[in-house]
Amino acid sequence: MGIRFILMVNKQGQTRLAQYYEYLTLEERRALEGEIVRKCLARNEQQCSFVEHRTYKIVYRRYASLFFLVGVDNEEVKIIVWFAFSSLMSYSIWQNELAILEFIHLLVETMDRHFGNVCELDIMFHLEKAHFMLEEMVMNGCIVETSKANILTPIQLMDKAS
């Protein structure tokens, strides 16, 4: 699994959206969010957007008053492939921080397209739509959809039906 959690946080450190792809108790989530948010908000704009914390690598980006934080595995992922020719191949995969930054940008662009210049209030008042967009884009910690049109079509159909 790649992505472990996605957080949207305002400048005051209040979590506006949290999506986890691994089980953590409520106390563990609160502690993790508090530590990560303090660490990321304390950094200035000249520092890079990657922070290591515990077993996670945090990739974050600020858009207006919102911080988008994505926690990924900080460890190497080994994949063993069994070929039909009775041979085993082992591949090592490292998480690409720049790809996660692109994912954050895609998420913001998708929300911009739907809400029209997304802001903190859009997330607060339409939390279910924000979660639905994330669910269309990420499944079990893996990015599965990157087409803005494919992500927004079900949401637009729900809007028409209501």
Long-range contacts (C-beta under 8 A, 24 or more apart in sequence): 1-73, 1-140, 1-141, 1-142, 2-72, 2-73, 2-77, 2-95, 2-141, 2-142, 2-143, 3-70, 3-71, 3-72, 3-100, 3-138, 3-141, 3-142, 3-143, 4-56, 4-71, 4-72, 4-73, 4-141, 5-32, 5-70, 5-71, 6-68, 6-69, 6-70, 6-71, 6-134, 6-138, 7-33, 7-36, 7-37, 7-67, 7-68, 7-69, 7-70, 7-71, 8-66, 8-67, 8-68, 8-69, 8-123, 8-130, 9-33, 9-37, 9-40, 9-41, 9-66, 9-67, 9-69, 10-65, 10-66, 10-67, 10-120, 11-41, 11-65, 11-67, 13-37, 13-38, 13-41, 16-66, 16-120, 16-123, 16-124, 16-127, 17-123, 17-127, 17-130, 17-131, 17-134, 19-131, 19-134, 19-138, 21-138, 21-140, 21-141, 22-141, 36-69, 36-71, 37-67, 37-69, 40-67, 40-69, 41-67, 49-97, 49-101, 50-97, 57-95, 57-97, 59-97, 59-100, 59-101, 59-104, 60-104, 61-101, 61-104, 61-105, 63-108, 63-118, 64-119, 65-119, 65-120, 66-118, 66-119, 66-120, 66-123, 68-104, 68-107, 68-108, 70-100, 70-103, 70-104, 72-97, 72-100, 103-137, 103-143, 106-137, 106-146, 106-148, 107-133, 107-134, 107-137, 109-148, 110-137, 110-148, 110-151, 110-152, 113-148, 113-152, 114-152, 114-155, 129-155
